Amino acid sequence: MSASRVAVIGAGVAGLACAQRLRRAGRDVVVFDKGRRPGGRVSTRRSGGLQFDHGAQFFTARDPRFVEVVRSWVADGAAARWTGPFATLERGQRGEDPRPGAVRYVGAPGMSGVAAPLSAGLDVHSGATIERVLQEGDTFVATMRQPGAETPMRVGPFDEVIVALPPSQAVQLLREVGGAAYAEAARLSRALLPSLCAMVAFEEPLPGADGGMFVVGDEALGWAAHDGGKPGRSGAPTYVLHGTSAWSLSNFQTPPEVFAAEMVAAFARVLGREAADLPATIYVAGHRWGFALADGDPPPNKFVAAPSGISLCGDALGGGRVEGAFVSGIELADALLSG
């Protein structure tokens, strides 16, 4: 098949994996993402010398294709194995690792470390929000708005468009063109639920709160991690807290400083302490992830392929994990290359 110009909308793991596969096969690929840098939820927040993996906390690798990629990341220093320790946590009681024997990895020196090899060599336009996709004859054009711009600009034409966004966002983008990708995005529009995140740094170490903690039985908190204790980090008493899906949904419009404070109080609660017993905080911030947690089983198809049309991939189709997003992206690319 002759080379064609392809637009990939969304620079998360799925979009980048798909774009890399197509680029290496000779396609002219342009990637657009509204974020400040590529990676999506494999991201790291930095502030005043502190850093937090406030999105994806770790990833596993089972699919042989992803195993091979992760090995290359580890060899190049972009990722490292995280040995935890991992435990369940319920009202001050630490239990066993819920998945004993699982091999977990993190990006290095932050989770965003894996975004570098994923995006290497790609033409990525960050801070570029695609507002509309329109079909003109046999090609597609899009309107793109950049920060500070009063009016959107037109980009294209493209022979193919790949949408690697959460289904709810894909529905809005594709409403005017419709098609199979739009229909599947509409069907999956509730496939990913929100997650609220709190990032907190304490003045002193927090004994008994190391590694990754799968919180059990708390309404607000579902996960807590000693982020500063991950491989390649400073060892600082920095923590990332993630809310349960139900609590995140009901508190999603709460101001970040308010829900972050509530999550720190919940952290004290699940540690079996009073909030006043925790060390003083030197940094607390909240972040809203609108589409983060998989709701139910993944769909049977990991992508929607439409050669010379609009295709769809992403973690909603792959099961909500980093590995699932990667597999969704490369399998879509392979389907388009063979179509």
N, C-alpha and C positions, 0 to 999 in steps of 0.2 A: 504493500500500500504506500502511495506517495506521501511525503511529509505534508503535514497540515499544521495550521496555527491553532493552538488550543489555549483557552482561558480556564484556569483553575481558580475557583472562588472559595477561599478558605485555606489558610496556611497552618492548620493543625496537622497532626500526625497523618491522617488519611490523605489530605490534600497534598502534602509534601511527598509522601511515599508514592502516590499516583503520579505526580509531576516528575519525580526523578525517574521512574520507570519509563515514562513516555519520552523524556528528554534523552535518555540513553539509547532509545530506539530511533532517534532522529527527528522527533517531533519538535516543533517550535512552540515552547510552552511559556506562558506568562502567568504568574500567580499573583492574586490580589487578596489582601487581608486588611481588615479594619484595625487590627491591633498594631501596637508600636513596633513589634518584632515578631518573626515567625515562631511557631511552636504551639499556639493554642493553649491547652491546659497543661502541657509540659513546660511550665513557666516558673520563674523565680522572681520574687519581689525583693528589691534591694532598697535600703533606706539607712543613711547615716552609719554605714559600716555593718549593718545587720542584713541578713538575708533569710528568706523564707520560701520554701517550695509550697506555694499556696494553692496550687492546682492538684494535678496528679501526684500522689504521694510516693508511689513506687510502681514498678511493672514487673510482670512475670513473662516468661517465654516458653511456649510449648510447641507452637508451629515451627517446623524445621526452617522455614524461610526467615522467620523472625529470630530464631535462635542464632542463625548465622550472622544476621545483622547485629544483634546484641553482642556477640563475641567480638565483632570488629570494633564496636563502640568501646568495649572494655579494653581491648588491646590498644586503642588510640587514646585512652584516658577520658573519653566522653561519658563513660558510665562506669559504675562499680557495683559489686554485690553488697547489699545491705543485710547484715546478719542480725539486726535488731538490738536487743531481744524483742520478740513479739509475744503479746499476751492479751487475753481478755481482761477487762477492767470493770468491776461492778462494786460501787460503794466501798472503795478502799481495798477490795479483794482482787488480787491478780490471779488469773487462771492460766491455763495452758495456751500455747499458740493454737488458734483455731484451724490452722492448716500446717501441722508439723511436717517438716521436710520440704516445704515450698521454698524455692529459690527466688528471692526478690532482688530487684536492681533499682538503682536511682541514677539520675544524671549526675555528672560531676563537672565542676565543683558545685553546681546546682542542677536542679532538674532540667533547666533550660539548656544544659550542656548537650543534650541529645538533639536539640533543634539545629545545632551547627552542622553536623553531618547530614541531617535530613534535608537541609536547605542548600547545601554546598553546590555551587554552580548554577543554581536556579535564578531566574529573573523574578525576584519577589518585590512587589510593590506594597510596602507596609503603610499603615495609616490611610488605606484606600478603601473606602466603603462603596461597594457596588450596590446601587439603589434599584436598578431595573435591568432586565435582560429582554431584548427584543429580537425577533427574527426578521431579517430582510432578505428575501429570496432564499438562497441556499446557505446564507451565512447568518451570523448573530453579532449584534452590537450590544454594548452595555453603557450605562451612565455611571460614572464614578465621581464620588465627592471626596475631596481631601481636606484635612483640617484647615480651617480658616478660609476656605473657598466659599464665595457667595453663591456660585452656581456650579452644578455638576458639569463634568466634561465627558465627552463621548469617547469611548475606546472600542477598538475593533477595526475591521471585522474579524471574526473568528470562525473557523470551520466547525469547531466543536467547543462546547462549554461543559465543564465538570463542576458541579456544585458539591463542595465538601463542607457543608454547614449543618448545624442542628436542624432537624426537619421543620420546626416551627419557623425558623428564619428562611429556609429554602422555600416554603410555601409562599411567603410574602414576596420573595424575589421572583418566583416563577409564575405568579398568578396570571400574568398577561399572556404567557406563551403556552401554559398548560403542558400536556404531554405526560408520558409515563413517569418521569422523574417527579413532576408536580403531584401526580396521583399518589405515588408511594410516599412522598414527603407528607402529604395531607393525612394519609393513613397512619403514619408514624409520628404525628405531631405531638403526641404525649409520650414518646418513647424515652425521653430524657427529662428527669426531674431536677429541680434546682438544689443547690447546696450552698449554704452560707459558711463562710470561713472566717476565723479569727486568727490573727497573728499576734503573738505576745512574746515579749522579752522580759525576763526577770532580772533583778539586780544580783541575785545569788542563785547557785545551783538548787535544783529541786529534787531532793533525794526520793528514790522510789518511783520516779517518773521518767524512766529512760526507754529508748527504743520506740516501737510502734504499739499503740494500745487500741484494740478493738473494743469500744465501749458497749456495754450490755445494760439494758434496763433503764436508760436515761431518756427522757423525752426529748431533750435538746441536743445532746452530744452523741455523735456516732463514732468519732475517731479522734485520737490525740497522738501527736508524735513529737518526740524531742528532735526537732529539725536540726539543731546545732550538733547533734551527735551522729548524724549520717556520715558516710565515708567522704573524706575530703573537706568536711566542714571544720569550723573553728572549735567546736566543743562548747560554744556559748549556750547559756540557758534560754534558748529560743524555741518556741513551740508553735505548731500549727494545729488548730482545732477545726474539725468539720462537723456541721450540724446534721442531724437526721433529715431524711427527705421530707417527712411530714412537718417537722418543726420549721425547716427552711422554707417550705411552701407557705406556711401560715405567717411567717415573720419576714417574708421577702421584701416587703416595702418599709420595714423598720429601718431607721437611719443606721448606717454601719457602726457608728460609735456606740449606739445603744445595744444592738445585738451582739457586738463583740464583747462588751462588758458582761452581758448575760452569759455568754459562752465561757468566759473566764470563771465566772461564778459556778457554772456547771462543771467545769474542770475540777475546781476545788471539791465539789460535791462528789464526783465519781472517784476522786482520790481519798474520800473519806475524811475531808477536812472542812473547815470553815474558810470562806474567802479571805477573811482577815488573817488567817494563818499562813497564807501563801507569801513568798517574798514580794517585796514591792516591785511593781512593774516600771520599766523604763520605756516601753513601747507597746501600744495596743492599737490594732487597726482591723477593720473588717473589710471583707470583699464578697461581692455577690457573684456566684456562678449560676447563670440562668439555666444551663443545660449541662448537667454533670453526671447524674446518677441514672443508670439504666433502670427502666420500669418494666419488669417482666423479662421473659425470655427473648433472646435476639430473634429477628425475623429469619426465615429460611434462606433468603437471598441476601448476600452481603453487599450488593450493589445493584444499581439499575444502569445498564449499558445501552447507549443509543448512539452508535457510530454516526457521524455527521449530524449530531443532534445534541441534546442536553442529557447528561448522565448525572448520577447521584452516588455518593459514597460517604462514609463517615462512621463514627463510633456507635451511632444509634443503630446502624445496620450490623455492626460487628460485635455488639454486646456491651458497649460502654467502657471497654478497657483499652489501654494503649495498644496492646497487641491486636485487639479486634479492629481498631482503627487502621493500623498498619496493613493488616490482611485485607480489609475492605478496599483500601487504596490500591494495593498492588494487583488484586484480583480484577478490579475494574480496569486498570491499565492493560492487563493481559487480554481481557475480553475485547477492549477497543482495538488493540494491536492485531488481534486475530479476526476481527470482524470485517 
